[in-house]
Structure formats: structure tokens, C-alpha cells
Amino acid sequence: MRTAAVAVLGRQPLSFAGRLSMRFKRSALALFVALMALVLTNAAVAKSVTLTYEFQNQKYYFSVNGSSTLTPLMCDSFDNNIYKTETWTATVSPFLQGIAGSMFGPSMTLDYKAAGLIYKSMLAGTLTTLQAQWAVWGLFSTNAQGETLFTTYGGAATDATYLALAGTAPDSAYSGLLLYTPVGGKPGIGPQEFIGYSAVPEPGTMTMFGTGLIGLAGLIRRKLARA
């Protein structure tokens, strides 16, 4: 009798509709996995862009890849020079990721982080453009520190404040920031390096999105197992 009961409760062969449903679920799972991989791959890759210096009104304004929409950026390399309408190739990276290949290198990571926080404070209106610009220049250039305007705009005090903040700030504090490093550029040689901002999430945020896709894929997988 126990054997018979087991036979009655055992899984029955799937109907045509059941097999079709399972195929659909498997296709959905494959789609989510592929999408997740694409998102994570694209989020982590730096890309090459063409910058054209259009004009300056405290901030520097550029066209990126010939776009008619001008992008405001902040220079971090006081000892380099650019000229109006000059065009060059730069590598644009999510800010923290870009420090490894930056103009001043990873040994200046804390200074880059302070510069990023200064730039965000400027965007938020906590610092004026000139306060932020001279402070950022002073982080990377002793020549900038020797300029009268560095003192006028309180560059030393601003740098000290933001270097301290950068020492404990979480990676999320730099979300949205981008680093535009000129290809082949070095301190004092070649075009300037710039900090910018984009509303597109950085890799950390994209990874969270990807993790969500993994969770959704897992949910589909569990449903598949119960089918």
C-alpha cells in the first residue's frame, strides 16, 4: 500500500503546455543572466573620447565626441595648458577606477579623493567655482600653491578640510564622478586632466543592479525547480 501511495504522489509527465512553460522560464533565465553580464562588463570599462575645449566661464566647457551639448569640467592639472578649440583624446573612467591610470598616479589617491569631494561640494553650492578650482589645483601643484589667488580663495584651508574628509569617505561619496585623463599626458606635458560628473551610475551602483538581476534569476530558477 505504501508503494502504491508513492506512485500516486509521484511527478506526472509534463503536458505540452507544461513543457512550453518550462522552456519560456528557461529562456527568461538565460536572458536575465546575459543582461546581467552585459551590464557589469560595460560598467567597468573605461572608454576613449575626443574632447574639444570650447570656452571657459570659471568652469571649463567642452564638446565630447563632437556633441553640441557642452559639458562643464574642472581641471586638476595646473601645470598643463590647453587652448580654445584644441582637440585631444582622453580616457574617461568612473572616478575611483580612473585613479589607477590617472595623470598623477595612484600614489595621489587621497588627493584625487579630496578633489572629487571638492568638486561635488561645488556642484552642491557649498563652495564657489573659484574656491573649488584653486583648492583642486593646489592638491596637485606646488606652483598653484604659490599663486596669490590660491591664498585669496582659501585653498590651503579647503584642501586640509577635504583631505581629512577623503580619509574616511565611503566609495559611494564619489558616485557619478568621472575622470578625463589625456592619452599620453603627464604633469606639465600635454593637455590637462579633468573631473566631470554624469548621472549614469558608476560600477558599484551597476553592480548592485546586477546583483538584483542575479536575485531575480535565482527566483526564476527556484520556480523552474518547482515546475
Long-range contacts (C-beta under 8 A, 24 or more apart in sequence): 18-227, 21-227, 22-224, 22-227, 25-220, 25-223, 25-224, 25-227, 26-224, 28-220, 29-217, 29-220, 29-221, 29-224, 32-213, 32-216, 32-217, 32-220, 33-213, 33-217, 35-213, 36-210, 36-213, 36-214, 36-217, 39-206, 39-209, 39-210, 39-213, 40-203, 40-206, 40-207, 40-210, 42-206, 43-94, 43-201, 43-202, 43-203, 43-206, 43-207, 43-210, 44-97, 44-203, 46-91, 46-92, 46-93, 46-94, 46-97, 46-98, 46-101, 47-91, 47-92, 48-89, 48-90, 48-91, 48-92, 48-183, 49-89, 49-90, 49-91, 49-92, 49-180, 50-87, 50-88, 50-89, 50-90, 51-87, 51-88, 51-89, 51-90, 51-180, 51-191, 51-194, 52-85, 52-86, 52-87, 53-82, 53-83, 53-84, 53-85, 53-86, 53-87, 54-84, 54-85, 55-84, 58-129, 58-130, 58-133, 59-129, 60-194, 62-194, 71-196, 72-196, 73-180, 73-194, 73-195, 73-196, 74-119, 74-122, 74-132, 74-133, 74-136, 74-194, 74-195, 74-196, 75-133, 75-136, 75-137, 75-192, 75-193, 75-194, 76-103, 76-104, 76-112, 76-115, 76-136, 76-137, 76-139, 76-140, 76-192, 76-193, 76-194, 76-195, 77-103, 77-104, 77-140, 77-141, 77-185, 77-187, 77-192, 77-193, 78-137, 78-140, 78-141, 78-143, 78-144, 79-141, 79-143, 79-144, 79-187, 79-188, 80-182, 80-185, 80-187, 80-188, 80-189, 80-190, 80-191, 80-192, 80-193, 81-191, 81-192, 82-191, 82-192, 86-191, 88-182, 88-183, 88-190, 88-191, 89-182, 89-183, 90-180, 90-181, 90-182, 90-183, 90-191, 90-193, 90-194, 91-180, 91-181, 91-183, 92-178, 92-179, 92-180, 92-181, 92-196, 93-178, 93-179, 93-181, 94-177, 94-178, 94-179, 94-202, 94-203, 95-174, 95-177, 95-178, 95-179, 95-195, 95-202, 96-171, 96-174, 96-177, 96-202, 97-202, 97-203, 98-178, 98-179, 98-181, 99-179, 101-181, 102-179, 102-181, 102-193, 103-181, 103-182, 103-185, 103-186, 103-187, 103-193, 104-140, 104-187, 104-193, 108-139, 108-140, 110-163, 110-166, 110-167, 111-139, 111-140, 111-163, 112-179, 113-166, 113-169, 113-174, 114-139, 114-159, 114-162, 114-163, 114-165, 114-166, 115-139, 115-140, 115-162, 115-195, 116-166, 116-173, 116-174, 116-177, 116-195, 117-162, 117-165, 117-166, 117-169, 117-173, 117-174, 118-158, 118-162, 119-177, 119-195, 119-197, 120-173, 120-174, 120-177, 120-197, 121-162, 123-197, 127-158, 128-153, 131-155, 131-158, 132-158, 135-159, 135-162, 136-195, 139-163, 140-187, 141-187, 171-204, 172-204, 174-202, 175-201, 175-202, 175-204, 175-205, 176-200, 176-201, 176-202, 177-202
